[in-house]
């Protein structure tokens, strides 16, 4: 595999973020499928999902405290 074509950590993160929101360019999609590995995207996707759940949990906790519940 040509390391120059392999997606960087930032590119993997942006691809996962784009996938979460359902928007991504065709060029990036082709790069991801051709040069990326499943494990890269699975790990970053899992970490992003966990971070999202904790962020929602934290916001709900703040709102509940502000509401006095």
PDB file as gemmi writes it, atoms N, CA and C in Angstrom:
CRYST1    1.000    1.000    1.000  90.00  90.00  90.00 P 1                      
ATOM      1  N   UNK A   1       0.845  -1.177   0.000  1.00  0.00           N  
ATOM      2  CA  UNK A   1       0.000   0.000   0.000  1.00  0.00           C  
ATOM      3  C   UNK A   1       0.884   1.232   0.000  1.00  0.00           C  
ATOM      4  N   UNK A   2       0.504   2.204  -0.745  1.00  0.00           N  
ATOM      5  CA  UNK A   2       1.239   3.455  -0.808  1.00  0.00           C  
ATOM      6  C   UNK A   2       0.860   4.307   0.398  1.00  0.00           C  
ATOM      7  N   UNK A   3       1.849   4.590   1.288  1.00  0.00           N  
ATOM      8  CA  UNK A   3       1.566   5.338   2.508  1.00  0.00           C  
ATOM      9  C   UNK A   3       1.104   6.761   2.236  1.00  0.00           C  
ATOM     10  N   UNK A   4       1.463   7.328   1.085  1.00  0.00           N  
ATOM     11  CA  UNK A   4       1.026   8.687   0.768  1.00  0.00           C  
ATOM     12  C   UNK A   4      -0.479   8.738   0.512  1.00  0.00           C  
ATOM     13  N   UNK A   5      -1.069   7.626   0.098  1.00  0.00           N  
ATOM     14  CA  UNK A   5      -2.495   7.586  -0.183  1.00  0.00           C  
ATOM     15  C   UNK A   5      -3.311   7.140   1.026  1.00  0.00           C  
ATOM     16  N   UNK A   6      -2.654   6.581   2.026  1.00  0.00           N  
ATOM     17  CA  UNK A   6      -3.331   6.116   3.229  1.00  0.00           C  
ATOM     18  C   UNK A   6      -3.891   7.317   3.987  1.00  0.00           C  
ATOM     19  N   UNK A   7      -5.166   7.270   4.404  1.00  0.00           N  
ATOM     20  CA  UNK A   7      -5.748   8.412   5.107  1.00  0.00           C  
ATOM     21  C   UNK A   7      -5.078   8.655   6.459  1.00  0.00           C  
ATOM     22  N   UNK A   8      -4.884   9.929   6.786  1.00  0.00           N  
ATOM     23  CA  UNK A   8      -4.298  10.296   8.074  1.00  0.00           C  
ATOM     24  C   UNK A   8      -5.358  10.166   9.161  1.00  0.00           C  
ATOM     25  N   UNK A   9      -4.931  10.288  10.413  1.00  0.00           N  
ATOM     26  CA  UNK A   9      -5.862  10.202  11.532  1.00  0.00           C  
ATOM     27  C   UNK A   9      -6.934  11.290  11.426  1.00  0.00           C  
ATOM     28  N   UNK A  10      -6.534  12.484  11.041  1.00  0.00           N  
ATOM     29  CA  UNK A  10      -7.496  13.573  10.875  1.00  0.00           C  
ATOM     30  C   UNK A  10      -8.501  13.292   9.773  1.00  0.00           C  
ATOM     31  N   UNK A  11      -8.029  12.709   8.675  1.00  0.00           N  
ATOM     32  CA  UNK A  11      -8.930  12.367   7.574  1.00  0.00           C  
ATOM     33  C   UNK A  11      -9.901  11.261   7.987  1.00  0.00           C  
ATOM     34  N   UNK A  12      -9.410  10.299   8.772  1.00  0.00           N  
ATOM     35  CA  UNK A  12     -10.282   9.231   9.262  1.00  0.00           C  
ATOM     36  C   UNK A  12     -11.349   9.831  10.175  1.00  0.00           C  
ATOM     37  N   UNK A  13     -10.932  10.725  11.075  1.00  0.00           N  
ATOM     38  CA  UNK A  13     -11.879  11.366  11.986  1.00  0.00           C  
ATOM     39  C   UNK A  13     -12.946  12.136  11.208  1.00  0.00           C  
ATOM     40  N   UNK A  14     -12.524  12.904  10.213  1.00  0.00           N  
ATOM     41  CA  UNK A  14     -13.477  13.685   9.422  1.00  0.00           C  
ATOM     42  C   UNK A  14     -14.409  12.772   8.618  1.00  0.00           C  
ATOM     43  N   UNK A  15     -13.901  11.643   8.149  1.00  0.00           N  
ATOM     44  CA  UNK A  15     -14.746  10.690   7.425  1.00  0.00           C  
ATOM     45  C   UNK A  15     -15.795  10.085   8.347  1.00  0.00           C  
ATOM     46  N   UNK A  16     -15.379   9.736   9.565  1.00  0.00           N  
ATOM     47  CA  UNK A  16     -16.325   9.177  10.537  1.00  0.00           C  
ATOM     48  C   UNK A  16     -17.363  10.227  10.915  1.00  0.00           C  
ATOM     49  N   UNK A  17     -16.918  11.453  11.141  1.00  0.00           N  
ATOM     50  CA  UNK A  17     -17.841  12.536  11.472  1.00  0.00           C  
ATOM     51  C   UNK A  17     -18.827  12.763  10.327  1.00  0.00           C  
ATOM     52  N   UNK A  18     -18.328  12.764   9.108  1.00  0.00           N  
ATOM     53  CA  UNK A  18     -19.201  12.908   7.946  1.00  0.00           C  
ATOM     54  C   UNK A  18     -20.192  11.760   7.832  1.00  0.00           C  
ATOM     55  N   UNK A  19     -19.745  10.561   8.139  1.00  0.00           N  
ATOM     56  CA  UNK A  19     -20.629   9.400   8.087  1.00  0.00           C  
ATOM     57  C   UNK A  19     -21.719   9.487   9.152  1.00  0.00           C  
ATOM     58  N   UNK A  20     -21.372  10.004  10.320  1.00  0.00           N  
ATOM     59  CA  UNK A  20     -22.361  10.154  11.393  1.00  0.00           C  
ATOM     60  C   UNK A  20     -23.473  11.122  10.985  1.00  0.00           C  
ATOM     61  N   UNK A  21     -23.107  12.158  10.235  1.00  0.00           N  
ATOM     62  CA  UNK A  21     -24.093  13.141   9.794  1.00  0.00           C  
ATOM     63  C   UNK A  21     -24.648  12.835   8.407  1.00  0.00           C  
ATOM     64  N   UNK A  22     -24.092  11.845   7.734  1.00  0.00           N  
ATOM     65  CA  UNK A  22     -24.596  11.429   6.432  1.00  0.00           C  
ATOM     66  C   UNK A  22     -24.142  12.280   5.262  1.00  0.00           C  
ATOM     67  N   UNK A  23     -23.039  12.995   5.427  1.00  0.00           N  
ATOM     68  CA  UNK A  23     -22.515  13.815   4.328  1.00  0.00           C  
ATOM     69  C   UNK A  23     -21.038  13.507   4.121  1.00  0.00           C  
ATOM     70  N   UNK A  24     -20.676  13.221   2.894  1.00  0.00           N  
ATOM     71  CA  UNK A  24     -19.280  12.963   2.571  1.00  0.00           C  
ATOM     72  C   UNK A  24     -19.115  13.043   1.056  1.00  0.00           C  
ATOM     73  N   UNK A  25     -17.992  13.557   0.624  1.00  0.00           N  
ATOM     74  CA  UNK A  25     -17.766  13.663  -0.815  1.00  0.00           C  
ATOM     75  C   UNK A  25     -17.453  12.284  -1.398  1.00  0.00           C  
ATOM     76  N   UNK A  26     -17.749  12.138  -2.665  1.00  0.00           N  
ATOM     77  CA  UNK A  26     -17.488  10.863  -3.339  1.00  0.00           C  
ATOM     78  C   UNK A  26     -15.990  10.565  -3.362  1.00  0.00           C  
ATOM     79  N   UNK A  27     -15.173  11.608  -3.508  1.00  0.00           N  
ATOM     80  CA  UNK A  27     -13.716  11.441  -3.526  1.00  0.00           C  
ATOM     81  C   UNK A  27     -13.234  10.838  -2.201  1.00  0.00           C  
ATOM     82  N   UNK A  28     -13.740  11.369  -1.080  1.00  0.00           N  
ATOM     83  CA  UNK A  28     -13.339  10.849   0.225  1.00  0.00           C  
ATOM     84  C   UNK A  28     -13.858   9.436   0.441  1.00  0.00           C  
ATOM     85  N   UNK A  29     -15.068   9.175  -0.008  1.00  0.00           N  
ATOM     86  CA  UNK A  29     -15.635   7.836   0.118  1.00  0.00           C  
ATOM     87  C   UNK A  29     -14.774   6.813  -0.615  1.00  0.00           C  
ATOM     88  N   UNK A  30     -14.377   7.143  -1.837  1.00  0.00           N  
ATOM     89  CA  UNK A  30     -13.529   6.236  -2.611  1.00  0.00           C  
ATOM     90  C   UNK A  30     -12.172   6.048  -1.947  1.00  0.00           C  
ATOM     91  N   UNK A  31     -11.582   7.120  -1.417  1.00  0.00           N  
ATOM     92  CA  UNK A  31     -10.300   7.019  -0.715  1.00  0.00           C  
ATOM     93  C   UNK A  31     -10.426   6.098   0.496  1.00  0.00           C  
ATOM     94  N   UNK A  32     -11.500   6.277   1.259  1.00  0.00           N  
ATOM     95  CA  UNK A  32     -11.695   5.477   2.465  1.00  0.00           C  
ATOM     96  C   UNK A  32     -11.800   3.992   2.147  1.00  0.00           C  
ATOM     97  N   UNK A  33     -12.574   3.659   1.120  1.00  0.00           N  
ATOM     98  CA  UNK A  33     -12.760   2.247   0.786  1.00  0.00           C  
ATOM     99  C   UNK A  33     -11.538   1.639   0.108  1.00  0.00           C  
ATOM    100  N   UNK A  34     -10.783   2.442  -0.598  1.00  0.00           N  
ATOM    101  CA  UNK A  34      -9.635   1.901  -1.316  1.00  0.00           C  
ATOM    102  C   UNK A  34      -8.396   1.786  -0.429  1.00  0.00           C  
ATOM    103  N   UNK A  35      -8.144   2.779   0.421  1.00  0.00           N  
ATOM    104  CA  UNK A  35      -6.879   2.813   1.159  1.00  0.00           C  
ATOM    105  C   UNK A  35      -7.028   2.684   2.670  1.00  0.00           C  
ATOM    106  N   UNK A  36      -8.224   2.877   3.194  1.00  0.00           N  
ATOM    107  CA  UNK A  36      -8.418   2.783   4.641  1.00  0.00           C  
ATOM    108  C   UNK A  36      -8.624   1.345   5.071  1.00  0.00           C  
ATOM    109  N   UNK A  37      -8.495   1.116   6.367  1.00  0.00           N  
ATOM    110  CA  UNK A  37      -8.752  -0.214   6.918  1.00  0.00           C  
ATOM    111  C   UNK A  37      -9.966  -0.148   7.833  1.00  0.00           C  
ATOM    112  N   UNK A  38     -10.662  -1.265   7.936  1.00  0.00           N  
ATOM    113  CA  UNK A  38     -11.861  -1.318   8.765  1.00  0.00           C  
ATOM    114  C   UNK A  38     -11.549  -0.953  10.205  1.00  0.00           C  
ATOM    115  N   UNK A  39     -10.429  -1.452  10.726  1.00  0.00           N  
ATOM    116  CA  UNK A  39     -10.110  -1.219  12.138  1.00  0.00           C  
ATOM    117  C   UNK A  39      -9.951   0.263  12.454  1.00  0.00           C  
ATOM    118  N   UNK A  40      -9.355   1.034  11.538  1.00  0.00           N  
ATOM    119  CA  UNK A  40      -9.222   2.481  11.757  1.00  0.00           C  
ATOM    120  C   UNK A  40     -10.588   3.113  11.979  1.00  0.00           C  
ATOM    121  N   UNK A  41     -11.503   2.825  11.095  1.00  0.00           N  
ATOM    122  CA  UNK A  41     -12.818   3.457  11.136  1.00  0.00           C  
ATOM    123  C   UNK A  41     -13.660   2.911  12.283  1.00  0.00           C  
ATOM    124  N   UNK A  42     -13.513   1.635  12.603  1.00  0.00           N  
ATOM    125  CA  UNK A  42     -14.271   1.050  13.704  1.00  0.00           C  
ATOM    126  C   UNK A  42     -13.835   1.650  15.040  1.00  0.00           C  
ATOM    127  N   UNK A  43     -12.536   1.799  15.237  1.00  0.00           N  
ATOM    128  CA  UNK A  43     -12.034   2.353  16.499  1.00  0.00           C  
ATOM    129  C   UNK A  43     -12.443   3.817  16.646  1.00  0.00           C  
ATOM    130  N   UNK A  44     -12.199   4.622  15.626  1.00  0.00           N  
ATOM    131  CA  UNK A  44     -12.557   6.043  15.688  1.00  0.00           C  
ATOM    132  C   UNK A  44     -14.074   6.199  15.810  1.00  0.00           C  
ATOM    133  N   UNK A  45     -14.829   5.401  15.067  1.00  0.00           N  
ATOM    134  CA  UNK A  45     -16.292   5.456  15.153  1.00  0.00           C  
ATOM    135  C   UNK A  45     -16.798   5.076  16.532  1.00  0.00           C  
ATOM    136  N   UNK A  46     -16.201   4.045  17.122  1.00  0.00           N  
ATOM    137  CA  UNK A  46     -16.581   3.644  18.477  1.00  0.00           C  
ATOM    138  C   UNK A  46     -16.267   4.718  19.502  1.00  0.00           C  
ATOM    139  N   UNK A  47     -15.079   5.302  19.399  1.00  0.00           N  
ATOM    140  CA  UNK A  47     -14.704   6.372  20.328  1.00  0.00           C  
ATOM    141  C   UNK A  47     -15.618   7.584  20.170  1.00  0.00           C  
ATOM    142  N   UNK A  48     -15.919   7.943  18.933  1.00  0.00           N  
ATOM    143  CA  UNK A  48     -16.804   9.078  18.684  1.00  0.00           C  
ATOM    144  C   UNK A  48     -18.201   8.804  19.240  1.00  0.00           C  
ATOM    145  N   UNK A  49     -18.688   7.575  19.081  1.00  0.00           N  
ATOM    146  CA  UNK A  49     -20.015   7.221  19.589  1.00  0.00           C  
ATOM    147  C   UNK A  49     -20.069   7.307  21.106  1.00  0.00           C  
ATOM    148  N   UNK A  50     -19.040   6.805  21.769  1.00  0.00           N  
ATOM    149  CA  UNK A  50     -18.976   6.878  23.235  1.00  0.00           C  
ATOM    150  C   UNK A  50     -18.917   8.334  23.690  1.00  0.00           C  
ATOM    151  N   UNK A  51     -18.099   9.146  23.026  1.00  0.00           N  
ATOM    152  CA  UNK A  51     -17.998  10.568  23.373  1.00  0.00           C  
ATOM    153  C   UNK A  51     -19.343  11.263  23.167  1.00  0.00           C  
ATOM    154  N   UNK A  52     -20.059  10.921  22.106  1.00  0.00           N  
ATOM    155  CA  UNK A  52     -21.367  11.518  21.844  1.00  0.00           C  
ATOM    156  C   UNK A  52     -22.365  11.153  22.941  1.00  0.00           C  
ATOM    157  N   UNK A  53     -22.377   9.898  23.355  1.00  0.00           N  
ATOM    158  CA  UNK A  53     -23.293   9.461  24.415  1.00  0.00           C  
ATOM    159  C   UNK A  53     -22.991  10.212  25.709  1.00  0.00           C  
ATOM    160  N   UNK A  54     -21.716  10.331  26.075  1.00  0.00           N  
ATOM    161  CA  UNK A  54     -21.365  11.057  27.294  1.00  0.00           C  
ATOM    162  C   UNK A  54     -21.698  12.541  27.187  1.00  0.00           C  
ATOM    163  N   UNK A  55     -21.550  13.125  26.008  1.00  0.00           N  
ATOM    164  CA  UNK A  55     -21.903  14.537  25.816  1.00  0.00           C  
ATOM    165  C   UNK A  55     -23.407  14.738  26.002  1.00  0.00           C  
ATOM    166  N   UNK A  56     -24.211  13.867  25.422  1.00  0.00           N  
ATOM    167  CA  UNK A  56     -25.664  13.965  25.585  1.00  0.00           C  
ATOM    168  C   UNK A  56     -26.041  13.754  27.044  1.00  0.00           C  
ATOM    169  N   UNK A  57     -25.422  12.791  27.682  1.00  0.00           N  
ATOM    170  CA  UNK A  57     -25.680  12.513  29.095  1.00  0.00           C  
ATOM    171  C   UNK A  57     -25.350  13.737  29.953  1.00  0.00           C  
ATOM    172  N   UNK A  58     -24.227  14.380  29.670  1.00  0.00           N  
ATOM    173  CA  UNK A  58     -23.832  15.577  30.409  1.00  0.00           C  
ATOM    174  C   UNK A  58     -24.789  16.732  30.197  1.00  0.00           C  
ATOM    175  N   UNK A  59     -25.220  16.950  28.965  1.00  0.00           N  
ATOM    176  CA  UNK A  59     -26.167  18.034  28.672  1.00  0.00           C  
ATOM    177  C   UNK A  59     -27.502  17.772  29.361  1.00  0.00           C  
ATOM    178  N   UNK A  60     -27.970  16.542  29.324  1.00  0.00           N  
ATOM    179  CA  UNK A  60     -29.230  16.202  29.996  1.00  0.00           C  
ATOM    180  C   UNK A  60     -29.095  16.435  31.497  1.00  0.00           C  
ATOM    181  N   UNK A  61     -27.962  16.063  32.075  1.00  0.00           N  
ATOM    182  CA  UNK A  61     -27.736  16.307  33.499  1.00  0.00           C  
ATOM    183  C   UNK A  61     -27.754  17.788  33.837  1.00  0.00           C  
ATOM    184  N   UNK A  62     -27.123  18.612  33.007  1.00  0.00           N  
ATOM    185  CA  UNK A  62     -27.131  20.062  33.232  1.00  0.00           C  
ATOM    186  C   UNK A  62     -28.542  20.637  33.138  1.00  0.00           C  
ATOM    187  N   UNK A  63     -29.299  20.198  32.152  1.00  0.00           N  
ATOM    188  CA  UNK A  63     -30.672  20.679  31.989  1.00  0.00           C  
ATOM    189  C   UNK A  63     -31.537  20.243  33.163  1.00  0.00           C  
ATOM    190  N   UNK A  64     -31.364  19.019  33.596  1.00  0.00           N  
ATOM    191  CA  UNK A  64     -32.142  18.522  34.737  1.00  0.00           C  
ATOM    192  C   UNK A  64     -31.813  19.313  36.003  1.00  0.00           C  
ATOM    193  N   UNK A  65     -30.536  19.617  36.223  1.00  0.00           N  
ATOM    194  CA  UNK A  65     -30.145  20.421  37.386  1.00  0.00           C  
ATOM    195  C   UNK A  65     -30.714  21.827  37.294  1.00  0.00           C  
ATOM    196  N   UNK A  66     -30.665  22.419  36.113  1.00  0.00           N  
ATOM    197  CA  UNK A  66     -31.190  23.772  35.924  1.00  0.00           C  
ATOM    198  C   UNK A  66     -32.704  23.812  36.121  1.00  0.00           C  
ATOM    199  N   UNK A  67     -33.379  22.719  35.789  1.00  0.00           N  
ATOM    200  CA  UNK A  67     -34.828  22.651  35.947  1.00  0.00           C  
ATOM    201  C   UNK A  67     -35.224  22.294  37.375  1.00  0.00           C  
ATOM    202  N   UNK A  68     -34.243  21.916  38.190  1.00  0.00           N  
ATOM    203  CA  UNK A  68     -34.528  21.557  39.578  1.00  0.00           C  
ATOM    204  C   UNK A  68     -35.123  20.179  39.746  1.00  0.00           C  
ATOM    205  N   UNK A  69     -34.886  19.323  38.795  1.00  0.00           N  
ATOM    206  CA  UNK A  69     -35.428  17.959  38.864  1.00  0.00           C  
ATOM    207  C   UNK A  69     -34.390  17.025  39.412  1.00  0.00           C  
TER     208      UNK A  69                                                      
END                                                                             
